[in-house]
């Protein structure tokens, strides 16, 4: 049915010569619809001065055992904004930043973040996946949080510079990725409850492997009906930093009980699926793939958006709608999507003491979608959608 498949010295950056093993797990894909990226024009090929001599690399890294812990790459990018004007940004060594005790982000949580990845292709070329979508989502979140935001061009340029300066930290093909964390925070001092007078846009990076300790093994989720991730009219639909600390208690409680993560219900009726702590959720029944609609309490994930399109290309009927928790009883498969988790199979979900199990494994639809998405992200499958961008 389905055929699957990123300162400052001289010398221009050149590709690593490390050879790659072939991605045998990825099959050839069928034809894809063309997707025209809003910011494709802003990703012109540039060559930045290298921060490293030619013989420097991160060979000390154990690429085979990367988790999702923080291993700060050498450089970060900083750009300041006052009076709605973003000055020219700059790269500097990764390190501490200075903030006023009265800054908007420390006192009132006025901040947003994004998450994205850079991969190394078989030929050593570095590649980004849909960075324009992260830029657009940051702008949407900034409008909700009363913050100015970088333009799409400024955002992508900052990400490119960060990746290029940290190129030695991009893992070899098939070993992981360079996780990129853009941050927009109210850094200016403010005492009364109001938007900060100054903002800082930061980008740092860290090489990462699998997000969950289970690796690619199926997840075991716990349905949380006491704590809620978001409420109607709140900021659950944007990537505000204030959305994440409140779920830590629920996550901790679930992990202490042996679960991988928490699946949240809507806060009004406590019966409809919303999302997992850091990723979106999908259920499969027959030829229908369903995911909760992004109606203000659910983050519009970029991986979510990509999987919806890939699944549609493969002939699945994809529905974005309210999904009662009881529908889990009849689901064939359940899986999660997100930048960090990519596409993760769910082996079981426990709700009110009842454990529901789902199909997983090499022949699952989840695995087919995962293989196709990762194939595109890493350059093993031809990108006919305009989703990936190479960086020189």
N, C-alpha and C positions, 0 to 999 in steps of 0.2 A: 504493500500500500504506500509506504513512505520510503524515500531514498534520501537519507540525510547526507549526511556528512561532516608609554614615555621620556669660567666666566672669565672663564675670565683669564685665560692665558691665550697663547697663539693657536695654531693648528686647528683646522676644521674637524668637526666630529666625523668619525668614520665608523662603519658598522663593526660589530664584533665578528670574529671569524669562526666562532664556535659552531660546529655542525650540529644538526638537529636530527633526532630520530623521527621517522615518519609517523604521522598520527593515524595509526591503523584503526583506531576506534571510530574514526570519522569516515562516513561513507559519502559518496558523491551526492550532491543535492540536485534537486530538480530546478526548474526555472523559477526565479523569484521576480516579484513585481519591482519596478524601479522606484526607489525612494529618493527624492531630491532633498538633500540636506540644506537647511536654511542658512547654515554658516559655512558651506563648502568653500566659498570664495576666500574666506578668511584664513584657510589653512594652506597658504602658499608655502612652498618648500623653502626653508631657510637653513642656513648653516651657522651655528653659534660657536664662539670660541670655546674650546674644551677646557674644563677645569682640571683635567688629568693628563699626565703624560701617557704616551701610547701603551706603555707596559703595565699601567695600573688597571686593576680589575677587582672585583669582589670575590676572588677565588677562595677566600677564607670562609665564605658562606656554605652552609650545608644545605644546598638547594633541594635535596631529597627529603628534608624534614622541616620544611617551612610550615609554620602554622599561621594563625592570624594575629600574632603578637606584634608589638611595635618594635621595628628595627629602623630607626630614623635614617633616611638617606642624607647625604652630605649637605644639600642645599635646600633652602626654602625661598619662596617668592613673597614679597610684601608690596602692597600698593595702598596708599592713604587716600582718603576722600574727605574734603571739607567743602561746604557750600555747594554740595551736589557735584563737585568736580573731582574726578580721580586723577591724581598726578601720575607721572611715569613710574612704573613699578621697578623693583630691582631684586636681584638675587643676593642672598647672603648665606653664610653658614647656618645650618640648622641650630637653633638654640633658643634660649628664653626670650620672651618679648616683655616689654614694659607696658603696664596698664595702670591707669589711675585707679585708686580704690573706689572712686565714685563713677567708674565707667559704666555705660549703659548695659553692657553685657554682663558685668559682675553683679549689678544691682537689680536689673530688671529682665535679664535673660534675652536681651535684644541681639539675637544672633542666628545664623543659618549655616548649614554645611552641606557639602555635596560629597559624593563618593564615585570614583571612576577608576579605570584601570588602563595601564599600558602593557602591551605584550611584545615579545620578541618573536619575529617570524623566523622561518627556517633559514633565510638568507641573512639574518642578523638585523634586518630592518625593524624599527620600532613602529608600533601601530596603536592608535587610539580608537575607541568605539563610541560613536555618536556624541562627541563632546559638546556639540551645539545644543543637544537636548538638555544636558546638565546646565548649560548657560541659561537657557530659556527657563528651566525650572527654578534656578536661583533668582531670576528676575521676578518670577511669579511670587516666590516666597518673600522677596524683599518688599514688594508692593504690599503684601499682607502685613508685614512687620514694620511698615513705615520707614524703610531704609532705602537709600540709593543703591544701585547695583551696577557692576561693570557691564559694558556692552558685550555682546557676543564675541566680537573680535578681541576685546581686552581679556575676556575670560579665557578664550582658547589660546591666545598668545602666552598668557601667564602659565597655563598648563604645559604648553609646549616647552617653554623655557625651563620649567621645573624638571620635566622629564629628560631633556637634553643634558642639563647639568648633572643629573643623577643617573645617566645612562648605564653606568656600571652596576647599578642596583636592580636593573631589569633582569629577572631570572632567565635562564636558558629556556628555550621552547619546551613546553610540557611540564615545566617545573614550578609554575606559578606566574605571578604578575607583579607589576609595580602598582600598588594601591595609591591613588592620588586623592588627597583630602583638601579641597578648597573650603575656606572659611570666610564668612563675612560677618563682622562683629561691630557692635556699637562701642568703639574704643574711647570716645570722648567723654569727659566728666559731666555728670548730670545728677542733681539731687532730687528735684521733683520728678514725678512720673511723666516723662516726655521723651521724644526721640533724642538720641545722643547727638551732640553737635559735630562729631567726627566719627569716621568709620575706617576700618582697616580690612583689607582683603588679603588673605594669606593662602598660600598653597604649600603643603609639605607632602612627603611621600615615604612609603615603606614597602619593601618587598614582602609579599604575602603568599600563603598557600591556601588551603581550605579553611573556610570560616568556622565550620563546626568541627569539634574534636572527633566526630564520627567519620570525618573525611567525606567520602562519597557514599557511605553507608546510609541506609534509610533513617529518617528522623522519627522520633517518637514525641508527639506534641501533646500538650495538656490544655484543654479548653478552660480558660479563666472566666468565671462568671461573677467574681467579686470586684476585681480591679478592672479598670477600663483604660485603653490607650488614648482615646480621643472622644470628644463630645460634639454634637452639632453646634455650629457657630464658632467653634474653637479653631485651632491652627493645625489640626491633624492632617490636613491635606497638603501642608507644605513641610519642608525639611527643617523645621525650627529646632534649635538645640534643646529647647525646653520640652520637647515631646518625649525625650528619651530617658532621662533620669527617673521619671515617675514609674516606668515599667520595671525598674531594676528589682523592686521587691517581689513582684510577681515572677520574674525570671529566676531569682534566687530560690524562691519557694519551690518552683517547678523542678529546678535542677537538683535540689536537695532530695527530691522524690524520685530522681532517676530519669527525668524527661529532658529532651534536648532543648525545648523552647516552649513558648506560650502562644496559643491561638486565642485572640480576643474576640468577644462578641460586641454587638452594638450596645451603646449605653442606654438607649431609650427602652427598647423592648427586650433586650438581653436574649435574643434568639437568632439574630443574623450574624453570619461570619463577617469579620472585618479584615484583620491581617495578623500576621505573626509579628513578634517584637520588632524585627528589622527587615521584613520582607513581605511581599504579597503572596496570596495563596490562590491556587486553582484546583478545581475538582473535575474529574473526567467521568462521564457516564455514556457508554456507547460511543457515538461520534460527536457528542456535545461536550465542549470544554467551557466551563463557567468560572467566572472570577467576580468577586464583589465589585460593584460599580464605585468609581471614585466620586463620591457625592459630598466631599468636604471633610470627611473624617478619615479618609484613606489616601495614602500617598500614591500619586501617579508615578509608579516606578518605570524607569526607562527599560529595564529588562522585561518587566511586565508588558510594556507596549510592544517590544520586539517579539516576544513569544506569541502575543496575540496575532501579530502579522504572519509569523512563520507558520503557526498552526492553521491559520486561514488559508495560506498558500498550499498546505498539504490536504486541504479539503475538509477540515474540521469545521463544525458550526461553533463559533465562539460567541458566548453570551456574557455581557457585563450587566449584572443584575443583583438584586438582594438574594442571598442564599441562606435559607433557614438551616440552622445547625443540624436539624434532623436529616437533611439530605446527605449527610456524611454516611448514614447507614446504608445507602444504596450506591455510593460512589465506587467506581472501579479503581481509580487512581486518585491520589492527591499529591500535589507538589508545590514547592515554594519557589519564588523568583526574586532576585535582587542582585545588585552589583557585587556584593560580598559573597552571597551564597550561590550565585549564577542560577542554576536550575537544580533544586535539591528534592529528591524523592521523599515522600512521607510514608513510613511503614505502618505507623499506627497513630491514632488519636484517641485520647481518653477523655470522656465527658461524663461527669457525674458518676464516676466509678465504673463505667462501661468502656471497654477497650475495643476499638474498631480497627481492623487491619485492612490494608490495601495492597494491590499488586505492585511489585517493584521488580527490578532486574533488567537484564540486557534487552529483553524483547518488549519492554514497556514503552508507552508513548512518551513518558517523561524522559527516558534515555534518548529516544530519537530526537526530541526537541533540544535536549542538552547538547547532543553531538553536533547538531546543525548550528546552534547558536555559537558554541565555542569554536567550531570550525571557521565560522565567519570572523569571530573576534580575533583569532590567532592567524588568520590568513591561509588556513588549510583548505578552506572552501572559498571559491570565487565570490566576491561581494558584488552582487548585481543591484544592490539597493542604495549604494552610496553611503553606507553606515560607517565604514572604516576609513581612517586617514593615516597615511604614512608620515613619519617625521624624519627629516634628514638633519 
